[in-house]
Amino acid sequence: MTHRRWQPKVKRVAIVGLVATVSFIACRARAIDHTVDFTSEAPGTSHRRTLEGLPPPDATRSVDNGARIIERPRDAWPRVPEGFRVRQYAEGIANPRALRTAPNGDVFVADSKTGALRVLRGLGADGRALRRATFASDLDRPFGVAFYPPGPAPKWLYVAETGAVVRFAYTSGDLVARGAPEPIATLPGGGRLRGGGHWTRDLAFSRDGAKLYASVGSRSNVDDTDHNPAEHDRADILEMTPAGKNVRIYASGIRNAVGIAVSPRTGEVWASVNERDELGDDLVPDYVTHVVDGGFYGWPWFYTGGHQDPRHAGKHPELRDKVIVPDVLLPAHSASLELVFYDGAQFPAAYRGDVFAAEHGSWNRSVRSGYEVIRVPVDAQGRARGTYEDFVTGFVTPSGDVWGRPVGVAVASDGALLVSDDAGGCVWRVEATGR
């Protein structure tokens, strides 16, 4: 498709009290982006990365440049395009990660480090939740949440711990679990990446509820998986029945699909993926993509199509032509986490059916990338257009200090977009203003 190159209009920013409204940058497209970092992020700006723009491995030195977390400065607030505003929906949550909106409108928050599942309910005039509760505690690093069966009256709430899928009996409106969790399936477990592997596990049901998908990240950065039991059934998306039976690998070679979702339009599984490290600032691109049943996405031997990882030079040449190129390439090391399809009615019609994804932000890039929420435009057939747009930005100060890190995204019952922030210990609420 033709990609127009427009120049963004001048941006005006107004911060009044605790609400920031940022003027419109009318989805203006940039030239094809080969290098993008936080300094080039601006709400409404469109980016496209291409295979032709990928640098060779180790074109730059790999660095350890972890986020310097600071308290939010008094004059700092998330930035959004004109026609939207941001309010703080909840604060004081130790480690807010994945978000899910229940059919009745309650918002479930995985408070992962504390092992708890929190619930936020209602909306006050100030934009804040009216009620908070703890649905369950003593979980093992909970992350993904899903309701079963799909529809307005689920009977079960599924939770992905790092090493298992469990479920709670659930009736719409429950603020506290009715009993102990029931184990459904065992998953390959893992702790933090530095010394323990990717630990998050996400969940999504097929539209008819017949299949449950679970994402499992790799144990390592890029270890060879041949004859390596530590990587068994990892770096993939698994499929099973709602009872945890008939487990199979749905798609493989996906280093860490932190977020998964099923398209309400096509029924396809989509994923938001962290790719590998230590090949330089601009390799390997993270990505958002629909996921093909039986598809292979390259890890650990190849990346972004048939590009051979030099650390596995010459291995598995028979797989080179089978590697699927993802739909939308993102800046390397952005740490793309949760994603959600926008199915609300509050935002303008052009947003409906699009994907929002949370970019947690880099730890190993000389100039930071990520630290934002992006919009991935999707066409009428449910296909990604190949671009992404900056939607919520401003979490990094000009000096490079970080006060916010998006993790989870969910659509509230009234159509607002909710964003969890584990650096700020809060949940943000993005609302359309109609202006």
Backbone hydrogen bonds in HBPLUS format (Angstrom, degrees):
<---DONOR---> <-ACCEPTOR-->    atom                        ^
c    i                          cat <-CA-CA->   ^        H-A-AA   ^      H-
h    n   atom  resd res      DA  || num        DHA   H-A  angle D-A-AA Bond
n    s   type  num  typ     dist DA aas  dist angle  dist       angle   num
A0006-TRP N   A0029-ALA O   3.08 MM  23  5.11 127.3  2.36 121.9 136.6     1
A0023-SER N   A0012-ARG O   3.06 MM  11  5.39 177.3  2.06 164.3 164.8     2
A0014-ALA N   A0021-THR O   3.42 MM   7  5.83 158.1  2.47 152.3 158.3     3
A0021-THR N   A0014-ALA O   3.28 MM   7  5.83 156.7  2.33 163.5 169.2     4
A0016-VAL N   A0019-VAL O   3.15 MM   3  5.64 165.4  2.17 165.8 161.4     5
A0019-VAL N   A0016-VAL O   3.03 MM   3  5.64 166.6  2.05 138.6 142.8     6
A0027-CYS N   A0025-ILE O   2.43 MM   2  5.74 131.9  1.65 124.5 108.8     7
A0046-SER N   A0028-ARG O   2.98 MM  18  5.94 166.4  2.00 144.3 144.5     8
A0030-ARG N   A0046-SER O   3.14 MM  16  5.95 154.1  2.21 140.1 144.5     9
A0033-ASP N   A0048-ARG O   2.75 MM  15  5.58 142.8  1.89 148.6 159.5    10
A0040-SER N   A0037-ASP O   3.00 MM   3  5.76 159.9  2.05 122.9 128.6    11
A0038-PHE N   A0368-ARG O   2.81 MM 330  5.83 160.7  1.85 157.8 155.3    12
A0041-GLU N   A0038-PHE O   3.31 MM   3  5.24 166.3  2.33 102.7 106.4    13
A0045-THR N   A0042-ALA O   2.96 MM   3  5.63 159.0  2.00 152.9 153.0    14
A0044-GLY N   A0390-ASP O   2.70 MM 346  5.47 168.6  1.71 157.7 154.1    15
A0390-ASP N   A0045-THR O   2.99 MM 345  5.56 155.4  2.05 155.5 158.4    16
A0047-HIS N   A0388-TYR O   2.76 MM 341  5.47 158.1  1.81 164.9 172.7    17
A0388-TYR N   A0047-HIS O   3.04 MM 341  5.47 153.0  2.12 147.6 155.5    18
A0053-GLY N   A0050-THR O   3.13 MM   3  5.34 143.4  2.27 100.6 110.8    19
A0054-LEU N   A0051-LEU O   3.18 MM   3  5.56 169.7  2.19 113.7 116.7    20
A0058-ASP N   A0279-LEU O   2.87 MM 221  4.77 154.4  1.94 122.1 125.1    21
A0065-ASN N   A0363-TRP O   2.59 MM 298  4.99 142.3  1.73 141.8 150.2    22
A0402-VAL N   A0068-ARG O   2.89 MM 334  5.68 174.8  1.89 150.7 151.5    23
A0070-ILE N   A0402-VAL O   2.80 MM 332  5.97 154.1  1.87 152.0 157.4    24
A0076-ALA N   A0073-PRO O   3.05 MM   3  5.20 167.0  2.06 115.7 117.2    25
A0079-ARG N   A0393-THR O   2.81 MM 314  5.08 170.7  1.82 139.2 142.3    26
A0393-THR N   A0079-ARG O   2.97 MM 314  5.08 153.7  2.04 136.3 144.4    27
A0084-PHE N   A0081-PRO O   3.24 MM   3  5.99 133.5  2.47 142.0 143.6    28
A0433-THR N   A0083-GLY O   2.79 MM 350  5.22 165.7  1.81 127.8 132.6    29
A0085-ARG N   A0431-GLU O   2.84 MM 346  5.38 145.1  1.97 149.1 159.6    30
A0431-GLU N   A0085-ARG O   2.88 MM 346  5.38 163.0  1.91 154.4 160.1    31
A0087-ARG N   A0429-ARG O   2.90 MM 342  5.19 160.6  1.94 146.5 152.6    32
A0429-ARG N   A0087-ARG O   2.71 MM 342  5.19 148.4  1.80 167.2 171.2    33
A0089-TYR N   A0427-VAL O   2.76 MM 338  5.44 138.3  1.94 146.1 159.1    34
A0129-ALA N   A0089-TYR O   2.88 MM  40  5.65 159.2  1.92 157.1 150.6    35
A0090-ALA N   A0427-VAL O   3.27 MM 337  5.14 152.7  2.35 138.1 139.0    36
A0427-VAL N   A0090-ALA O   2.82 MM 337  5.14 153.9  1.89 145.4 145.8    37
A0093-ILE N   A0425-GLY O   2.97 MM 332  4.82 166.7  1.99 139.9 136.9    38
A0097-ARG N   A0110-ALA O   2.87 MM  13  5.33 147.7  1.98 146.9 157.7    39
A0110-ALA N   A0098-ALA O   2.97 MM  12  5.29 171.1  1.97 157.6 160.2    40
A0100-ARG N   A0108-PHE O   2.99 MM   8  5.17 145.8  2.11 143.5 150.0    41
A0108-PHE N   A0100-ARG O   2.74 MM   8  5.17 167.1  1.76 168.2 165.9    42
A0102-ALA N   A0106-ASP O   2.74 MM   4  5.23 164.9  1.76 162.1 166.0    43
A0105-GLY N   A0102-ALA O   2.87 MM   3  5.24 163.9  1.90 118.9 124.1    44
A0107-VAL N   A0120-LEU O   2.89 MM  13  5.02 172.5  1.89 154.5 156.8    45
A0120-LEU N   A0107-VAL O   2.80 MM  13  5.02 154.2  1.86 144.0 152.9    46
A0109-VAL N   A0118-ARG O   2.88 MM   9  5.00 161.7  1.91 133.6 138.8    47
A0118-ARG N   A0109-VAL O   2.84 MM   9  5.00 160.1  1.88 158.6 154.0    48
A0111-ASP N   A0116-ALA O   2.90 MM   5  5.16 149.7  2.00 147.9 154.7    49
A0116-ALA N   A0111-ASP O   3.22 MM   5  5.16 156.4  2.28 145.8 141.0    50
A0115-GLY N   A0112-SER O   3.00 MM   3  5.09 150.4  2.09 104.0 113.4    51
A0139-LEU N   A0115-GLY O   2.87 MM  24  4.48 166.3  1.89 136.8 135.9    52
A0117-LEU N   A0136-ALA O   2.85 MM  19  5.23 156.3  1.91 151.7 151.4    53
A0135-PHE N   A0117-LEU O   2.75 MM  18  5.50 136.7  1.93 154.6 169.1    54
A0136-ALA N   A0117-LEU O   3.42 MM  19  5.23 155.8  2.49 131.9 137.1    55
A0119-VAL N   A0133-ALA O   2.79 MM  14  5.09 152.0  1.87 150.5 149.0    56
A0133-ALA N   A0119-VAL O   2.98 MM  14  5.09 147.1  2.09 144.0 148.7    57
A0121-ARG N   A0131-ARG O   2.92 MM  10  5.09 154.8  1.98 150.7 150.7    58
A0130-LEU N   A0121-ARG O   2.87 MM   9  5.92 134.3  2.08 143.9 157.4    59
A0131-ARG N   A0121-ARG O   3.07 MM  10  5.09 147.1  2.19 147.0 148.0    60
A0124-GLY N   A0128-ARG O   2.76 MM   4  5.31 163.3  1.79 154.9 160.9    61
A0127-GLY N   A0124-GLY O   2.95 MM   3  5.24 162.4  1.98 114.9 117.8    62
A0177-ALA N   A0135-PHE O   2.93 MM  42  5.32 163.3  1.96 140.6 137.6    63
A0162-THR N   A0140-ASP O   3.08 MM  22  6.28 159.4  2.12 159.8 166.3    64
A0143-PHE N   A0160-ALA O   2.95 MM  17  5.66 140.3  2.11 149.2 161.1    65
A0144-GLY N   A0201-ARG O   2.94 MM  57  5.89 148.8  2.04 170.3 161.5    66
A0160-ALA N   A0144-GLY O   2.83 MM  16  4.94 159.3  1.87 143.7 145.0    67
A0146-ALA N   A0158-TYR O   3.00 MM  12  5.06 153.0  2.07 135.2 139.6    68
A0158-TYR N   A0146-ALA O   2.72 MM  12  5.06 165.8  1.73 168.6 167.6    69
A0148-TYR N   A0156-TRP O   2.95 MM   8  5.12 167.0  1.97 147.8 148.7    70
A0155-LYS N   A0148-TYR O   2.75 MM   7  6.02 143.7  1.88 127.8 136.0    71
A0156-TRP N   A0148-TYR O   2.80 MM   8  5.12 151.2  1.88 164.5 166.2    72
A0170-TYR N   A0155-LYS O   2.82 MM  15  4.92 161.3  1.85 130.5 126.6    73
A0157-LEU N   A0168-PHE O   2.88 MM  11  5.15 157.6  1.93 149.2 156.6    74
A0168-PHE N   A0157-LEU O   2.81 MM  11  5.15 155.8  1.87 141.0 148.4    75
A0159-VAL N   A0166-VAL O   2.83 MM   7  5.43 165.3  1.85 152.3 155.1    76
A0166-VAL N   A0159-VAL O   2.98 MM   7  5.43 170.4  1.99 162.1 164.0    77
A0161-GLU N   A0164-ALA O   2.82 MM   3  5.16 146.9  1.93 158.6 167.4    78
A0187-LEU N   A0163-GLY O   2.90 MM  24  4.62 174.8  1.90 110.9 112.1    79
A0165-VAL N   A0185-ALA O   2.78 MM  20  5.12 157.3  1.83 148.6 152.7    80
A0184-ILE N   A0165-VAL O   2.76 MM  19  5.39 159.2  1.80 162.3 157.8    81
A0185-ALA N   A0165-VAL O   3.25 MM  20  5.12 156.1  2.31 133.9 137.2    82
A0167-ARG N   A0182-GLU O   2.93 MM  15  5.21 144.5  2.05 132.2 143.4    83
A0182-GLU N   A0167-ARG O   2.77 MM  15  5.21 170.7  1.77 153.5 155.5    84
A0174-ASP N   A0171-THR O   2.95 MM   3  5.79 152.2  2.03 159.1 160.2    85
A0191-GLY N   A0196-GLY O   2.86 MM   5  4.37 129.9  2.11 114.9 116.2    86
A0196-GLY N   A0192-ARG O   2.79 MM   4  5.03  99.6  2.44 151.2 171.0    87
A0195-GLY N   A0193-LEU O   2.75 MM   2  5.67 114.4  2.18 119.0 101.2    88
A0196-GLY N   A0193-LEU O   3.40 MM   3  5.12 170.6  2.41 104.1 104.7    89
A0198-HIS N   A0218-SER O   3.11 MM  20  5.96 158.8  2.16 165.0 165.1    90
A0215-SER N   A0202-ASP O   3.07 MM  13  5.30 153.1  2.15 135.0 143.0    91
A0204-ALA N   A0213-TYR O   3.08 MM   9  5.24 142.2  2.23 141.9 145.1    92
A0213-TYR N   A0204-ALA O   2.76 MM   9  5.24 171.2  1.77 163.6 166.5    93
A0206-SER N   A0211-LYS O   2.89 MM   5  5.30 157.9  1.94 149.8 153.1    94
A0209-GLY N   A0206-SER O   2.94 MM   3  5.05 153.5  2.01 106.9 115.6    95
A0212-LEU N   A0240-MET O   2.78 MM  28  5.26 169.3  1.79 156.1 157.6    96
A0240-MET N   A0212-LEU O   2.90 MM  28  5.26 144.1  2.03 146.6 157.7    97
A0214-ALA N   A0238-LEU O   2.93 MM  24  5.12 154.6  1.99 138.1 144.6    98
A0238-LEU N   A0214-ALA O   2.73 MM  24  5.12 166.3  1.75 161.5 157.4    99
A0216-VAL N   A0236-ASP O   3.03 MM  20  5.63 170.8  2.04 164.1 162.0   100
A0235-ALA N   A0216-VAL O   2.99 MM  19  5.71 116.7  2.40 120.6 137.1   101
A0236-ASP N   A0216-VAL O   3.07 MM  20  5.63 153.7  2.15 155.0 162.4   102
A0218-SER N   A0255-ARG O   2.80 MM  37  5.48 148.6  1.90 169.7 174.8   103
A0228-ASN N   A0225-THR O   3.22 MM   3  5.02 145.0  2.35 128.6 118.5   104
A0231-GLU N   A0228-ASN O   3.05 MM   3  5.85 162.4  2.08 125.4 130.1   105
A0232-HIS N   A0229-PRO O   3.17 MM   3  5.10 167.9  2.19 108.1 109.6   106
A0234-ARG N   A0231-GLU O   3.16 MM   3  5.25 149.3  2.26 132.3 124.4   107
A0254-ILE N   A0235-ALA O   3.09 MM  19  4.92 147.3  2.20 127.9 124.8   108
A0237-ILE N   A0251-ALA O   3.01 MM  14  5.41 155.1  2.07 152.4 153.9   109
A0250-TYR N   A0237-ILE O   2.78 MM  13  5.52 146.3  1.89 150.0 161.2   110
A0251-ALA N   A0237-ILE O   3.36 MM  14  5.41 152.0  2.45 139.6 143.5   111
A0239-GLU N   A0248-ARG O   2.84 MM   9  5.39 162.7  1.87 159.4 163.6   112
A0248-ARG N   A0239-GLU O   2.91 MM   9  5.39 151.4  2.00 151.8 160.1   113
A0241-THR N   A0245-LYS O   2.91 MM   4  5.20 155.8  1.97 141.7 148.9   114
A0244-GLY N   A0241-THR O   2.82 MM   3  5.10 163.3  1.85 118.5 121.7   115
A0294-GLY N   A0250-TYR O   2.63 MM  44  5.56 170.0  1.64 177.3 174.8   116
A0252-SER N   A0295-GLY O   2.99 MM  43  6.42 162.8  2.02 164.1 166.3   117
A0297-TYR N   A0252-SER O   2.97 MM  45  6.36 155.1  2.04 137.5 144.5   118
A0299-TRP N   A0253-GLY O   3.03 MM  46  4.21 152.2  2.11 122.9 114.3   119
A0258-VAL N   A0256-ASN O   3.03 MM   2  5.61 122.1  2.38 107.8  91.6   120
A0274-ASN N   A0256-ASN O   2.95 MM  18  5.19 162.9  1.98 143.8 145.3   121
A0272-SER N   A0259-GLY O   2.87 MM  13  5.08 152.1  1.94 150.9 152.8   122
A0261-ALA N   A0270-TRP O   3.10 MM   9  5.31 151.0  2.19 135.1 139.1   123
A0270-TRP N   A0261-ALA O   2.72 MM   9  5.31 159.5  1.77 168.6 173.1   124
A0263-SER N   A0268-GLU O   2.83 MM   5  5.36 165.1  1.85 158.8 159.8   125
A0267-GLY N   A0263-SER O   2.82 MM   4  4.88 144.9  1.94 131.6 141.7   126
A0291-VAL N   A0269-VAL O   2.68 MM  22  5.45 161.8  1.71 163.2 159.2   127
A0271-ALA N   A0289-THR O   2.86 MM  18  5.63 154.8  1.92 160.6 169.0   128
A0289-THR N   A0271-ALA O   3.06 MM  18  5.63 157.2  2.11 154.4 161.7   129
A0273-VAL N   A0287-TYR O   2.84 MM  14  5.37 175.7  1.85 169.8 171.2   130
A0287-TYR N   A0273-VAL O   3.26 MM  14  5.37 159.9  2.30 138.6 144.2   131
A0330-LEU N   A0286-ASP O   2.81 MM  44  5.06 165.2  1.83 149.2 144.7   132
A0288-VAL N   A0328-VAL O   3.11 MM  40  5.35 153.8  2.19 145.5 153.7   133
A0328-VAL N   A0288-VAL O   3.06 MM  40  5.35 146.6  2.18 159.3 168.3   134
A0295-GLY N   A0292-VAL O   2.85 MM   3  4.92 159.8  1.89 129.9 128.8   135
A0324-ILE N   A0296-PHE O   2.93 MM  28  6.17 162.4  1.96 157.8 163.2   136
A0302-PHE N   A0298-GLY O   2.82 MM   4  4.42 173.1  1.82 134.3 132.7   137
A0309-ASP N   A0301-TRP O   2.86 MM   8  5.50 176.3  1.86 140.4 141.6   138
A0303-TYR N   A0307-HIS O   2.79 MM   4  5.26 143.5  1.92 142.5 154.8   139
A0312-HIS N   A0309-ASP O   2.81 MM   3  5.53 164.6  1.83 126.1 130.9   140
A0315-LYS N   A0312-HIS O   3.09 MM   3  5.74 165.9  2.11 142.2 143.2   141
A0319-LEU N   A0316-HIS O   3.07 MM   3  5.66 165.3  2.09 116.9 121.6   142
A0320-ARG N   A0317-PRO O   3.31 MM   3  5.45 154.3  2.38 104.5 111.3   143
A0322-LYS N   A0319-LEU O   2.91 MM   3  5.19 154.0  1.98 113.2 121.8   144
A0323-VAL N   A0320-ARG O   3.48 MM   3  5.85 169.4  2.49 109.6 112.6   145
A0334-SER N   A0331-PRO O   3.29 MM   3  5.78 146.8  2.41 139.2 135.1   146
A0361-GLY N   A0334-SER O   2.79 MM  27  4.70 153.3  1.86 151.1 146.0   147
A0360-HIS N   A0335-ALA O   2.86 MM  25  5.21 153.3  1.93 150.3 142.0   148
A0337-LEU N   A0358-ALA O   2.71 MM  21  5.39 175.4  1.71 176.7 176.9   149
A0338-GLU N   A0407-VAL O   3.19 MM  69  6.09 151.1  2.28 163.3 171.5   150
A0358-ALA N   A0338-GLU O   2.95 MM  20  5.59 158.7  1.99 160.1 166.2   151
A0340-VAL N   A0356-PHE O   2.90 MM  16  5.44 145.7  2.02 151.1 161.0   152
A0356-PHE N   A0340-VAL O   2.89 MM  16  5.44 160.9  1.93 158.6 164.8   153
A0342-TYR N   A0354-ASP O   2.77 MM  12  5.57 169.8  1.78 168.2 171.5   154
A0353-GLY N   A0342-TYR O   2.81 MM  11  5.24 174.1  1.81 159.4 160.2   155
A0351-TYR N   A0348-PRO O   2.97 MM   3  5.85 165.4  1.99 128.4 132.7   156
A0352-ARG N   A0349-ALA O   3.11 MM   3  5.51 152.5  2.19 112.1 119.8   157
A0354-ASP N   A0351-TYR O   3.02 MM   3  5.52 162.3  2.05 134.0 137.0   158
A0355-VAL N   A0376-VAL O   3.10 MM  21  4.94 175.2  2.10 142.6 142.8   159
A0376-VAL N   A0355-VAL O   2.68 MM  21  4.94 164.9  1.70 151.4 155.2   160
A0357-ALA N   A0374-ILE O   2.99 MM  17  5.37 155.0  2.05 142.4 149.4   161
A0374-ILE N   A0357-ALA O   2.87 MM  17  5.37 161.7  1.91 159.7 162.7   162
A0359-GLU N   A0372-GLU O   2.76 MM  13  5.22 164.9  1.78 171.3 172.0   163
A0371-TYR N   A0359-GLU O   2.96 MM  12  5.31 117.1  2.37 113.0 126.6   164
A0372-GLU N   A0359-GLU O   3.15 MM  13  5.22 145.8  2.27 131.5 141.8   165
A0362-SER N   A0369-SER O   2.93 MM   7  5.49 149.6  2.02 161.1 163.0   166
A0373-VAL N   A0392-VAL O   2.89 MM  19  4.88 151.6  1.97 138.0 145.6   167
A0391-PHE N   A0373-VAL O   2.90 MM  18  5.56 150.0  1.99 158.9 159.0   168
A0392-VAL N   A0373-VAL O   3.05 MM  19  4.88 162.0  2.08 132.4 137.1   169
A0375-ARG N   A0389-GLU O   2.84 MM  14  5.05 157.3  1.89 144.8 152.5   170
A0389-GLU N   A0375-ARG O   2.79 MM  14  5.05 156.9  1.84 149.6 157.3   171
A0385-ARG N   A0377-PRO O   3.13 MM   8  5.94 158.8  2.17 152.4 149.9   172
A0379-ASP N   A0383-ARG O   2.79 MM   4  5.39 164.8  1.81 153.5 152.9   173
A0382-GLY N   A0379-ASP O   2.90 MM   3  5.32 161.7  1.93 117.3 121.5   174
A0403-TRP N   A0395-PHE O   2.99 MM   8  5.60 169.7  2.00 162.1 165.5   175
A0397-THR N   A0401-ASP O   2.79 MM   4  5.28 160.8  1.82 153.8 160.0   176
A0400-GLY N   A0397-THR O   2.83 MM   3  5.23 162.3  1.86 117.7 123.8   177
A0422-ASP N   A0405-ARG O   3.24 MM  17  5.90 138.1  2.43 161.5 150.5   178
A0407-VAL N   A0420-SER O   2.93 MM  13  5.49 147.8  2.04 142.7 144.5   179
A0420-SER N   A0408-GLY O   2.95 MM  12  4.96 155.7  2.01 128.5 136.4   180
A0410-ALA N   A0418-LEU O   3.04 MM   8  5.14 147.4  2.15 136.9 141.6   181
A0418-LEU N   A0410-ALA O   2.75 MM   8  5.14 178.9  1.75 166.6 166.6   182
A0412-ALA N   A0416-ALA O   2.81 MM   4  5.19 159.6  1.85 151.7 156.7   183
A0415-GLY N   A0412-ALA O   2.89 MM   3  5.17 164.1  1.92 115.5 119.6   184
A0417-LEU N   A0430-VAL O   2.95 MM  13  4.99 160.5  1.99 146.0 149.5   185
A0430-VAL N   A0417-LEU O   2.73 MM  13  4.99 175.0  1.73 156.9 158.3   186
A0419-VAL N   A0428-TRP O   2.93 MM   9  5.02 157.1  1.99 136.4 140.4   187
A0428-TRP N   A0419-VAL O   2.71 MM   9  5.02 163.1  1.74 156.0 154.1   188
A0421-ASP N   A0426-CYS O   2.91 MM   5  5.40 152.3  1.99 167.9 161.2   189
A0425-GLY N   A0421-ASP O   2.88 MM   4  5.81 119.8  2.25 137.0 153.3   190
A0426-CYS N   A0421-ASP O   3.17 MM   5  5.40 154.2  2.24 145.9 150.5   191
